[in-house]
Structure formats: structure tokens, C-alpha cells
């Protein structure tokens, strides 16, 4: 790898060297964060796709999937580019632009309440948009300082550096597939979840209800989702219809939001709380409200944004 060439002034050479190493450490640190973020997103692509959709800026499934895929590749390429110091002023400028985009998106989510999780590190680190915005500001500051540190220094990029960045981009495109995300999901999203099991699902706020045994209608609800709020009267009617199995709703929202939803919309069914990771696993690439017919912990049937008739449910459960 070719080293950046610069001529320190005779006076203050020690100070110049110290600033140079700080600049490189900042560059490598930001690069490591970008690379880690890209890899963690690729490990749970459906979760990342859903997080992008939750921002409600882009909602088309295909566009969101392609955007998520491309973003993973870009983050991997930028991360490696910073780690190997490939054309640092250009790479840092691209990094700064990306961080400004991220900051704008997280600020939008923070202001509108569109989502309670940023998705920056996939399902591996749950943080609010406010926390993500603060992190973006810190990374932006580090990127700006590093960019200023490279003023007057010309780099002679090597072929190995360019190959490393190219390889990182290609690997970023391959990683989601390597972690089990099917190419067919671009045009045919995996949203049914039929056959999925509840697993070791821990539910807060539901006393004396074991959703792992017996037959239930389980509704996945986002308390801030307008479709979920508008669906409550239909869900109430279904829950009160004769011959229906017990209905239980699950949300990932904070406790105070759950209680506010119950008070404001008066659901005729209990509303419990589960972790965001479990919520996203059950929702996959579907939409809320998601109604699931569950027997002994196994999902037999799924409806997204559609409330089936009581007759449909009775036929499915043999009543």
C-alpha cells in the first residue's frame, strides 16, 4: 500500500506527526463503524428492509429491497475504503454525504414518530432515532476532522487498495444471500410467515394467557400505525363474533404507548408487548395489522391489512 506523501514543516514536526496519526485513527474508526453496520444489516436482511419501510419515506417493496441491498454494499465499500485509506479525502467526503442522509432520515423518524428503532445495525442493536441521530452527529464530526486532517496531503492510491474496495462492494452484494436472503424476495417478498412457530416468545402485559397452547387469533399491531388504529373496530367485531378463538394483540411499542393505545381506541381484546426483535421476526416483510391464526404455537394462516370474516375463521378451525 502506498503511503500518503507530505512534507512536514521543520518546526512543529512532532505536532504534525501527532495530528497525522489522529487523522488516520479517526478515518479507520469511522471505517470500522461503516463496515460493521453493513455486515450486521446483511445478517438479517428482512429486518433491515422492514426498518427502512417503517421510516415511511419509501414504501414500495421492490424499491426498498433494492435500496437496502445497495446500501449494504456501499457501507461495506466505504468502510473498507476508509480502513485502507483509499483516496481518503474523496472517501471521507462520500462518507460525510452518507451521514447527512442518515441524519436527515433519523431526524425525520424522530420528529414524526414513524419508527422507534433506527435500524443502523440491523437487529443487533436496538436504538431510538434520537440516539441514532446523536451517533450520526458524532460520526459526522469525526469525518469532518479527518477530512480536514488530509488537507495538503496527496495520496498515491495503489491497485491493491482499489481492489480491496471493489471486493468489499461485491462481498456486500453477496452477503445477504450468504445469510439466507433469497433473490426471489426482490420481486416476491416473503411475507406470509405461514408455518412459523412462536418459539420462546415472551409476552409482557398478558396475565394468565399462554399463546403457545390452544388456538388463538394473534394480531401484530404498531400502536403508531394509522392502519392499525383504523382496524380496531373491525377487529373488535371479529373478536366478539360467535365461535371465534380468543384474540390477542401484540405490539413492540413502549409501555406508555401501549397503554395510551388501549385507552384511546378501546380494543375488545388484550394487548401485550413483545421485543422488537420478536415482533420483526413474526412480521417478516409483511404489513401491520397482521392477523395470524395460531394453533399450539404454530402459525397456520396470515392476513396482512385485511380482516377476514367470521365465517372464514370458522371454516379454518372447523366450527
Residue pairs with C-beta under 8 A, 6 or more apart in sequence:
1 84
1 85
1 158
1 160
1 161
2 155
2 156
2 157
2 158
2 161
4 85
4 88
4 150
4 153
4 154
4 155
4 156
5 153
5 154
5 155
5 156
6 20
6 152
6 153
6 154
8 16
8 17
9 16
19 149
20 149
22 149
23 145
23 146
23 149
23 150
24 85
26 142
26 143
26 145
26 146
26 149
27 82
27 85
27 88
27 92
27 146
28 82
28 83
28 85
29 142
30 82
30 92
30 95
30 139
30 142
30 143
30 146
31 78
31 79
31 80
31 81
31 82
31 83
32 79
32 83
33 79
33 139
34 75
34 76
34 78
34 79
34 82
34 95
35 75
35 76
35 79
35 80
35 83
35 168
36 79
36 121
37 75
37 79
37 120
37 121
38 71
38 72
38 73
38 74
38 75
38 76
38 79
38 172
38 175
39 76
39 175
40 121
40 122
40 124
40 125
41 48
41 68
41 71
41 72
41 75
41 119
41 121
41 122
42 72
42 122
42 172
42 175
42 176
42 178
42 179
42 181
43 122
43 124
43 175
43 179
44 122
44 123
44 124
44 179
45 68
45 69
45 72
45 176
45 179
45 181
46 181
46 185
46 190
46 280
46 284
46 285
47 119
47 122
47 123
47 277
47 280
47 281
48 68
48 72
48 119
48 122
49 64
49 65
49 68
49 285
50 280
50 283
50 284
50 285
51 115
51 117
51 118
51 119
51 122
51 280
52 58
52 64
52 67
52 68
52 119
53 59
53 61
53 64
54 109
54 114
54 115
54 117
54 119
55 105
55 108
55 109
55 114
55 115
56 112
56 114
56 115
57 105
57 108
58 64
58 67
61 189
61 285
62 186
62 187
65 185
65 186
65 189
66 186
69 173
69 176
69 186
72 172
72 173
72 175
72 176
73 169
73 170
73 172
73 173
74 98
74 169
74 172
75 98
75 172
76 168
76 169
76 171
76 172
76 175
77 165
77 166
77 168
77 169
77 172
78 91
78 94
78 95
78 98
79 168
80 86
80 164
80 165
80 167
80 168
81 87
81 91
81 161
81 164
81 165
81 168
82 88
82 91
82 92
82 95
84 160
84 161
84 164
84 165
85 155
85 161
86 157
86 161
86 162
86 164
86 165
87 155
87 157
88 146
88 147
88 150
88 155
89 147
89 150
89 155
92 143
92 146
92 147
92 150
93 147
95 143
96 140
96 143
96 144
96 147
99 136
99 139
99 140
99 143
100 140
102 120
102 132
102 136
103 133
103 136
103 137
103 140
106 118
106 129
106 130
106 132
106 133
106 136
107 129
107 133
108 114
109 115
109 118
109 129
110 128
110 129
110 130
110 133
113 224
114 224
115 129
116 128
116 129
116 252
116 253
116 254
116 276
117 126
117 127
117 128
117 129
117 276
118 127
118 128
118 129
118 131
118 132
120 127
120 132
120 135
121 127
123 276
123 277
123 280
126 276
126 277
127 135
177 183
182 190
185 285
189 285
190 284
190 285
191 284
191 285
191 286
191 287
191 302
191 304
192 284
192 286
192 302
193 282
193 283
193 284
193 286
193 292
193 299
193 302
194 299
194 300
194 301
194 302
195 298
195 299
196 281
196 282
196 298
196 299
197 297
197 298
197 299
198 211
198 212
198 282
198 294
198 297
198 298
198 299
199 278
199 297
201 211
201 212
201 274
201 278
202 274
202 275
202 278
203 209
203 211
203 250
203 272
203 273
203 274
204 255
204 272
204 273
204 274
205 255
205 258
205 270
205 271
205 272
205 273
206 248
206 270
206 272
209 246
209 248
209 270
209 272
211 218
211 248
211 294
211 297
212 296
212 297
213 296
213 297
214 245
214 246
214 295
214 296
215 245
215 293
215 294
215 295
215 296
215 317
216 245
216 246
216 247
216 248
216 293
216 294
217 238
217 239
217 244
217 245
217 246
217 247
217 248
217 291
217 292
217 293
217 294
217 313
218 247
218 248
218 249
218 250
218 291
218 292
218 294
219 235
219 247
219 248
219 249
219 250
219 269
219 289
219 290
219 291
219 292
220 249
220 250
220 251
220 279
220 282
220 283
220 288
220 289
220 290
220 292
221 228
221 249
221 250
221 251
221 261
221 271
221 288
221 289
222 228
222 251
222 252
222 253
222 288
223 229
223 251
223 253
223 257
223 258
223 260
223 261
224 253
224 257
225 288
225 289
227 287
227 288
227 289
227 305
228 288
228 289
229 261
229 265
231 289
231 305
231 307
232 265
232 266
232 267
234 307
235 247
235 249
235 267
235 268
235 269
235 289
235 291
235 307
236 266
236 267
236 268
236 269
238 244
238 247
238 307
238 308
238 310
238 313
239 247
239 268
239 269
240 268
241 310
241 313
242 310
243 310
243 313
243 314
243 319
244 310
244 313
244 314
245 293
245 313
245 317
246 269
247 268
247 269
248 269
248 270
248 272
249 267
249 269
249 270
249 271
249 272
250 271
250 272
250 273
250 274
250 279
250 282
251 257
251 258
251 261
251 271
251 272
251 273
251 274
251 279
252 273
252 274
252 275
252 276
252 278
252 279
252 280
253 261
253 273
255 273
258 271
258 273
261 267
261 271
262 271
282 290
282 292
282 299
283 290
286 302
286 304
287 304
287 305
288 304
288 305
289 304
289 305
289 307
290 302
290 303
290 304
290 305
291 302
291 303
291 306
291 307
291 308
292 299
292 300
292 301
292 302
292 303
293 299
293 300
293 301
293 302
293 313
293 316
293 317
294 300
300 316
301 316
